[in-house]
């Protein structure tokens, strides 16, 4: 693998990711793990976990961590640049177009079609990570605690991750 391949892989992820960072996870899995074999699914699940608890968008954090794992600091920078370049170009272009066409019904229809697709991409990412992360009764318990804390108690996700990290340190020792 070389830096150009890392850049192009993450530029492709950045170009085709709509709906936020979680929607990019299936694309990374497909290209980086399945197609190129640069990481295992377990390594990727660990990277997603680390990216989740560090400040900043998960898309950028994941790209940075994967790039670093592949080629050190330069790889992290190249992957990060790759994942953000398409967004910067697209956002600047769309900002001008959306102002011009904001009231058209076609734009509303396009957005209405993209929202459920994004939900599907996020669900696919969750299932992929769950397959390697929720593998025994203890991990099921941690996942259940996280779900209850998030959906029932409405606890901040950062606090949920911190609490589950502490729980993991206790029950996985």
C-alpha positions as CSV (number, residue, x, y, z in Angstrom):
1,X,0.0,0.0,0.0
2,X,1.2,3.5,-0.7
3,X,0.1,6.9,0.4
4,X,-1.7,7.6,-2.9
5,X,-3.8,4.4,-2.4
6,X,-4.7,5.5,1.2
7,X,-5.7,9.0,-0.1
8,X,-7.8,7.6,-2.9
9,X,-9.5,5.0,-0.7
10,X,-10.5,7.6,1.8
11,X,-11.4,10.2,-0.8
12,X,-13.8,7.6,-2.2
13,X,-15.3,7.1,1.2
14,X,-15.6,10.8,1.7
15,X,-17.1,11.3,-1.7
16,X,-19.8,8.7,-1.2
17,X,-20.7,9.2,2.4
18,X,-23.9,11.0,3.0
19,X,-25.5,11.5,6.4
20,X,-22.6,11.8,8.7
21,X,-19.7,9.7,9.9
22,X,-21.5,6.6,10.8
23,X,-22.7,6.2,7.3
24,X,-19.1,5.9,6.1
25,X,-18.4,2.8,8.2
26,X,-19.8,0.3,5.7
27,X,-17.8,2.0,3.0
28,X,-14.6,1.7,5.0
29,X,-15.5,-1.9,5.8
30,X,-16.0,-2.8,2.2
31,X,-12.9,-1.0,0.8
32,X,-10.3,-1.1,3.5
33,X,-11.2,-4.4,5.2
34,X,-12.9,-6.7,2.6
35,X,-11.4,-5.5,-0.7
36,X,-7.9,-4.4,0.4
37,X,-7.4,-6.5,3.5
38,X,-5.5,-3.6,5.2
39,X,-7.3,-4.3,8.6
40,X,-9.3,-7.0,10.2
41,X,-12.9,-6.4,11.3
42,X,-11.7,-6.6,15.0
43,X,-9.0,-4.0,14.4
44,X,-11.6,-1.7,12.7
45,X,-14.1,-2.2,15.6
46,X,-11.4,-1.1,18.0
47,X,-10.6,1.9,15.8
48,X,-14.3,2.9,15.7
49,X,-14.4,2.6,19.5
50,X,-11.3,4.9,19.9
51,X,-12.7,7.3,17.3
52,X,-15.9,7.5,19.2
53,X,-14.4,8.6,22.5
54,X,-12.0,11.2,21.0
55,X,-13.1,14.7,20.2
56,X,-14.1,15.5,16.6
57,X,-16.2,13.8,13.9
58,X,-16.1,10.1,13.8
59,X,-15.5,10.1,10.0
60,X,-12.3,12.2,10.4
61,X,-11.2,10.3,13.6
62,X,-11.7,6.9,12.0
63,X,-9.8,7.9,8.8
64,X,-7.0,9.4,10.9
65,X,-6.7,6.2,13.1
66,X,-6.9,3.9,10.1
67,X,-4.3,5.9,8.1
68,X,-2.0,6.0,11.2
69,X,-2.4,2.2,11.6
70,X,-1.5,1.7,7.9
71,X,1.4,4.2,7.5
72,X,2.1,6.1,10.7
73,X,1.7,9.9,11.1
74,X,1.9,10.6,7.4
75,X,-0.7,7.9,6.7
76,X,-3.0,9.5,9.3
77,X,-2.7,12.9,7.7
78,X,-3.1,11.5,4.1
79,X,-6.3,9.5,5.1
80,X,-7.7,12.5,6.9
81,X,-7.1,14.8,3.9
82,X,-8.6,12.2,1.6
83,X,-11.8,11.8,3.6
84,X,-12.4,15.6,4.0
85,X,-11.4,16.8,0.5
86,X,-14.6,15.7,-1.3
87,X,-16.7,17.2,1.5
88,X,-15.0,20.5,1.3
89,X,-15.4,20.7,-2.5
90,X,-19.0,19.4,-2.4
91,X,-20.1,21.7,0.4
92,X,-18.7,24.8,-1.3
93,X,-20.5,23.8,-4.5
94,X,-23.8,22.9,-2.9
95,X,-23.9,26.0,-0.7
96,X,-24.1,28.1,-3.8
97,X,-26.6,25.8,-5.5
98,X,-28.9,25.3,-2.5
99,X,-29.3,29.0,-2.0
100,X,-30.3,29.3,-5.7
101,X,-32.7,26.2,-5.7
102,X,-33.8,25.9,-2.0
103,X,-37.5,26.1,-2.7
104,X,-37.7,23.6,-5.5
105,X,-39.7,20.4,-5.0
106,X,-37.0,18.3,-6.7
107,X,-34.5,19.1,-4.0
108,X,-37.0,18.2,-1.3
109,X,-37.6,14.8,-3.1
110,X,-33.9,14.1,-3.3
111,X,-33.5,14.8,0.5
112,X,-36.5,12.6,1.2
113,X,-34.9,9.7,-0.6
114,X,-31.5,10.1,1.0
115,X,-32.7,10.2,4.7
116,X,-33.9,6.5,4.8
117,X,-30.8,5.4,2.9
118,X,-28.6,7.0,5.5
119,X,-30.5,5.2,8.3
120,X,-29.9,1.9,6.4
121,X,-26.2,2.6,6.1
122,X,-25.9,3.3,9.8
123,X,-27.9,0.1,10.6
124,X,-25.5,-1.9,8.4
125,X,-22.5,-0.4,10.2
126,X,-24.0,-1.2,13.6
127,X,-24.6,-4.8,12.5
128,X,-21.1,-5.2,11.2
129,X,-19.5,-3.9,14.3
130,X,-21.8,-5.9,16.6
131,X,-20.8,-9.1,14.9
132,X,-17.3,-8.8,16.2
133,X,-18.0,-6.9,19.3
134,X,-21.0,-8.7,20.9
135,X,-19.7,-12.2,21.0
136,X,-20.2,-13.5,24.6
137,X,-22.5,-12.9,27.5
138,X,-20.3,-10.2,29.1
139,X,-20.2,-8.2,25.8
140,X,-24.0,-8.6,25.5
141,X,-24.4,-7.2,29.0
142,X,-22.2,-4.2,28.2
143,X,-24.2,-3.6,24.9
144,X,-27.4,-3.8,26.9
145,X,-26.2,-1.4,29.5
146,X,-25.1,1.0,26.8
147,X,-28.5,0.7,25.0
148,X,-30.5,1.3,28.2
149,X,-28.3,4.3,29.2
150,X,-28.7,5.8,25.8
151,X,-32.3,5.1,24.9
152,X,-34.0,4.9,28.3
153,X,-32.0,7.1,30.6
154,X,-31.0,9.5,27.8
155,X,-27.4,9.7,29.1
156,X,-24.9,11.6,27.0
157,X,-23.1,9.1,24.7
158,X,-19.7,10.3,26.0
159,X,-20.7,9.3,29.5
160,X,-22.1,6.0,28.2
161,X,-18.8,5.2,26.6
162,X,-16.8,6.2,29.7
163,X,-19.2,4.1,32.0
164,X,-19.0,1.1,29.7
165,X,-15.2,1.4,29.5
166,X,-15.1,1.3,33.3
167,X,-17.6,-1.6,33.3
168,X,-15.4,-3.4,30.7
169,X,-12.3,-2.9,32.8
170,X,-14.1,-4.6,35.7
171,X,-15.9,-7.5,34.0
172,X,-13.3,-8.4,31.4
173,X,-10.4,-8.6,33.9
